Amino acid sequence: MKKVVKSDVIGQQGMSLIEGIVLLEFMFYPTGGVEAEIDGFIELRDAETGEVATGSVQYLSHIDQATTPVSESCC
């Protein structure tokens, strides 16, 4: 029987939160799946012209039960 443990769900929630924030200005490309490596790449671009920068940022999240969601701690 396949199981999805709570830490998998929390990790996915964290990735979804980060992706939503990043997509306001940049492109986010997740690496896919539950893994302990780089979670995705953020492609930098000029918000006014749309011109893509020559590099990208690798993103590694660390989300756990003690992490407070941005919506509860912001503004």
MARVEX-347144 format. One line per field, with one value per atom (N, C-alpha, C, O): atom name; z, x negated, y. Coordinates in nm, 3 decimals. Example, Ala and Ser with C-alpha at 12.3 -4.5 7.8 and 13.67 -1.06 7.14 Angstrom:
BEGIN
atom = [N  CA  C  O  N  CA  C  O]
pz = [0.780  0.780  0.780  0.846  0.708  0.714  0.787  0.804]
px = [-1.319  -1.230  -1.320  -1.424  -1.285  -1.367  -1.290  -1.341]
py = [-0.569  -0.450  -0.330  -0.332  -0.225  -0.106  0.003  0.114]
This chain:
BEGIN
atom = [N  CA  C  O  N  CA  C  O  N  CA  C  O  N  CA  C  O  N  CA  C  O  N  CA  C  O  N  CA  C  O  N  CA  C  O  N  CA  C  O  N  CA  C  O  N  CA  C  O  N  CA  C  O  N  CA  C  O  N  CA  C  O  N  CA  C  O  N  CA  C  O  N  CA  C  O  N  CA  C  O  N  CA  C  O  N  CA  C  O  N  CA  C  O  N  CA  C  O  N  CA  C  O  N  CA  C  O  N  CA  C  O  N  CA  C  O  N  CA  C  O  N  CA  C  O  N  CA  C  O  N  CA  C  O  N  CA  C  O  N  CA  C  O  N  CA  C  O  N  CA  C  O  N  CA  C  O  N  CA  C  O  N  CA  C  O  N  CA  C  O  N  CA  C  O  N  CA  C  O  N  CA  C  O  N  CA  C  O  N  CA  C  O  N  CA  C  O  N  CA  C  O  N  CA  C  O  N  CA  C  O  N  CA  C  O  N  CA  C  O  N  CA  C  O  N  CA  C  O  N  CA  C  O  N  CA  C  O  N  CA  C  O  N  CA  C  O  N  CA  C  O  N  CA  C  O  N  CA  C  O  N  CA  C  O  N  CA  C  O  N  CA  C  O  N  CA  C  O  N  CA  C  O  N  CA  C  O  N  CA  C  O  N  CA  C  O  N  CA  C  O  N  CA  C  O  N  CA  C  O  N  CA  C  O  N  CA  C  O  N  CA  C  O  N  CA  C  O  N  CA  C  O  N  CA  C  O]
pz = [0.000  0.000  0.000  0.080  -0.089  -0.096  0.016  0.047  0.077  0.183  0.152  0.098  0.188  0.182  0.326  0.388  0.379  0.519  0.531  0.434  0.653  0.679  0.632  0.581  0.648  0.606  0.454  0.407  0.377  0.231  0.199  0.110  0.271  0.249  0.287  0.214  0.402  0.446  0.345  0.313  0.295  0.195  0.068  0.012  0.024  -0.097  -0.074  -0.163  0.045  0.077  0.073  0.024  0.125  0.121  -0.021  -0.054  -0.104  -0.244  -0.315  -0.395  -0.288  -0.351  -0.307  -0.387  -0.181  -0.129  -0.199  -0.245  -0.205  -0.268  -0.416  -0.467  -0.485  -0.628  -0.651  -0.746  -0.565  -0.580  -0.564  -0.635  -0.472  -0.450  -0.566  -0.617  -0.606  -0.713  -0.844  -0.918  -0.875  -1.003  -1.016  -1.123  -0.909  -0.919  -1.008  -1.072  -1.014  -1.093  -1.181  -1.282  -1.144  -1.211  -1.256  -1.232  -1.320  -1.358  -1.262  -1.222  -1.224  -1.133  -1.199  -1.248  -1.201  -1.261  -1.154  -1.120  -1.100  -0.998  -1.059  -1.177  -0.978  -1.026  -1.023  -1.093  -0.944  -0.942  -0.837  -0.806  -0.781  -0.685  -0.549  -0.530  -0.455  -0.320  -0.317  -0.337  -0.291  -0.289  -0.194  -0.148  -0.164  -0.068  -0.139  -0.077  -0.263  -0.339  -0.373  -0.303  -0.480  -0.526  -0.561  -0.633  -0.508  -0.532  -0.662  -0.717  -0.711  -0.835  -0.873  -0.802  -0.986  -1.039  -1.060  -1.108  -1.022  -1.042  -1.154  -1.142  -1.262  -1.376  -1.357  -1.349  -1.348  -1.324  -1.455  -1.560  -1.446  -1.564  -1.524  -1.408  -1.618  -1.597  -1.605  -1.707  -1.498  -1.492  -1.597  -1.642  -1.635  -1.731  -1.876  -1.956  -1.909  -2.048  -2.074  -2.188  -1.968  -1.984  -2.023  -2.039  -2.039  -2.080  -1.969  -1.852  -2.007  -1.913  -1.885  -1.976  -1.757  -1.716  -1.765  -1.809  -1.757  -1.807  -1.711  -1.745  -1.595  -1.499  -1.431  -1.457  -1.343  -1.265  -1.122  -1.094  -1.032  -0.893  -0.862  -0.893  -0.802  -0.757  -0.622  -0.537  -0.600  -0.478  -0.402  -0.458  -0.273  -0.184  -0.065  0.009  -0.045  0.067  0.190  0.181  0.302  0.427  0.500  0.570  0.484  0.543  0.642  0.611  0.760  0.857  0.932  0.904  1.027  1.100  1.179  1.207  1.216  1.296  1.210  1.263  1.078  0.989  0.981  0.958  1.001  0.995  0.853  0.793  0.795  0.658  0.647  0.742  0.532  0.509  0.534  0.590  0.493  0.507  0.653  0.681  0.746  0.887  0.955  1.062  0.895  0.961  0.891  0.941  0.778  0.698  0.706  0.710  0.710  0.695  0.796  0.798]
px = [-0.083  0.000  -0.089  -0.182  -0.060  -0.135  -0.092  0.027  -0.188  -0.157  -0.222  -0.332  -0.153  -0.208  -0.210  -0.105  -0.329  -0.341  -0.326  -0.339  -0.298  -0.272  -0.386  -0.362  -0.510  -0.623  -0.623  -0.667  -0.575  -0.562  -0.460  -0.482  -0.349  -0.243  -0.293  -0.271  -0.360  -0.414  -0.516  -0.516  -0.601  -0.699  -0.633  -0.677  -0.529  -0.458  -0.387  -0.384  -0.331  -0.268  -0.370  -0.341  -0.489  -0.596  -0.637  -0.656  -0.650  -0.686  -0.579  -0.610  -0.454  -0.344  -0.343  -0.316  -0.373  -0.380  -0.492  -0.470  -0.610  -0.723  -0.696  -0.724  -0.642  -0.612  -0.515  -0.532  -0.414  -0.317  -0.381  -0.345  -0.474  -0.542  -0.637  -0.639  -0.716  -0.814  -0.746  -0.797  -0.633  -0.567  -0.509  -0.460  -0.513  -0.469  -0.563  -0.519  -0.690  -0.788  -0.878  -0.930  -0.897  -0.995  -0.930  -0.811  -1.007  -0.961  -1.022  -1.138  -0.943  -0.989  -0.973  -0.865  -1.080  -1.079  -1.113  -1.230  -1.012  -1.041  -1.114  -1.095  -1.197  -1.269  -1.181  -1.210  -1.075  -0.978  -1.004  -1.119  -0.897  -0.906  -0.956  -1.005  -0.943  -0.993  -1.137  -1.165  -1.225  -1.367  -1.439  -1.382  -1.563  -1.641  -1.744  -1.842  -1.724  -1.818  -1.754  -1.664  -1.799  -1.746  -1.598  -1.560  -1.514  -1.369  -1.327  -1.222  -1.406  -1.369  -1.467  -1.563  -1.439  -1.522  -1.434  -1.322  -1.486  -1.417  -1.489  -1.608  -1.417  -1.475  -1.451  -1.337  -1.559  -1.551  -1.523  -1.574  -1.440  -1.408  -1.375  -1.342  -1.383  -1.345  -1.192  -1.134  -1.128  -0.982  -0.920  -0.809  -0.989  -0.934  -0.950  -0.857  -1.067  -1.093  -1.069  -1.049  -1.073  -1.059  -1.189  -1.193  -1.296  -1.425  -1.479  -1.484  -1.519  -1.569  -1.716  -1.794  -1.753  -1.893  -1.974  -1.919  -2.105  -2.192  -2.206  -2.272  -2.147  -2.160  -2.029  -1.926  -2.036  -1.919  -1.964  -2.083  -1.867  -1.894  -1.840  -1.725  -1.923  -1.875  -1.810  -1.861  -1.697  -1.621  -1.609  -1.573  -1.639  -1.623  -1.542  -1.585  -1.425  -1.339  -1.366  -1.415  -1.333  -1.334  -1.207  -1.203  -1.105  -0.975  -0.945  -0.963  -0.899  -0.857  -0.735  -0.683  -0.689  -0.567  -0.582  -0.482  -0.704  -0.726  -0.728  -0.724  -0.734  -0.739  -0.601  -0.501  -0.599  -0.472  -0.448  -0.535  -0.332  -0.302  -0.306  -0.272  -0.348  -0.358  -0.225  -0.222  -0.115  0.016  0.052  0.132  -0.006  0.024  -0.075  -0.045  -0.192  -0.294  -0.321  -0.397  -0.261  -0.288  -0.176  -0.058  -0.211  -0.123  -0.013  0.069]
py = [-0.117  0.000  0.125  0.137  0.215  0.340  0.433  0.442  0.502  0.597  0.731  0.738  0.835  0.970  1.019  1.039  1.039  1.080  1.231  1.305  1.276  1.418  1.507  1.617  1.463  1.546  1.567  1.673  1.471  1.487  1.596  1.679  1.595  1.694  1.832  1.928  1.844  1.973  2.025  2.144  1.939  1.979  2.031  2.131  1.964  2.008  2.141  2.226  2.160  2.287  2.401  2.510  2.374  2.475  2.509  2.626  2.407  2.430  2.511  2.600  2.481  2.555  2.701  2.790  2.724  2.860  2.938  3.050  2.880  2.946  2.970  3.078  2.872  2.886  3.002  3.079  3.014  3.122  3.259  3.352  3.271  3.399  3.430  3.542  3.332  3.352  3.389  3.474  3.328  3.351  3.491  3.528  3.571  3.709  3.791  3.886  3.754  3.829  3.742  3.789  3.617  3.531  3.401  3.378  3.316  3.183  3.082  3.095  2.982  2.879  2.744  2.710  2.668  2.535  2.432  2.416  2.362  2.261  2.141  2.108  2.077  1.960  1.837  1.739  1.839  1.730  1.626  1.593  1.575  1.465  1.507  1.619  1.417  1.439  1.391  1.273  1.483  1.449  1.542  1.640  1.512  1.590  1.679  1.721  1.706  1.788  1.922  1.968  1.984  2.112  2.094  2.002  2.185  2.175  2.241  2.208  2.332  2.397  2.507  2.535  2.566  2.674  2.796  2.786  2.912  3.038  3.111  3.143  3.138  3.208  3.358  3.404  3.432  3.576  3.649  3.612  3.753  3.831  3.973  4.000  4.065  4.203  4.210  4.174  4.257  4.258  4.351  4.325  4.457  4.552  4.506  4.518  4.453  4.414  4.265  4.224  4.185  4.041  3.974  3.852  4.052  3.996  3.906  3.946  3.787  3.687  3.713  3.742  3.703  3.720  3.601  3.500  3.614  3.508  3.391  3.292  3.399  3.289  3.257  3.319  3.161  3.123  3.096  3.086  3.085  3.057  2.918  2.887  2.836  2.705  2.724  2.797  2.657  2.675  2.544  2.441  2.550  2.435  2.482  2.570  2.424  2.466  2.381  2.269  2.439  2.363  2.402  2.503  2.323  2.349  2.237  2.119  2.274  2.172  2.222  2.330  2.145  2.180  2.309  2.375  2.347  2.468  2.594  2.705  2.578  2.693  2.758  2.691  2.890  2.964  3.009  3.073  2.977  3.021  3.173  3.244  3.223  3.366  3.436  3.545  3.374  3.437  3.463  3.552  3.388  3.407  3.500  3.553  3.522  3.602  3.734  3.817  3.754  3.872  3.974  3.938  4.095  4.212  4.212  4.303]
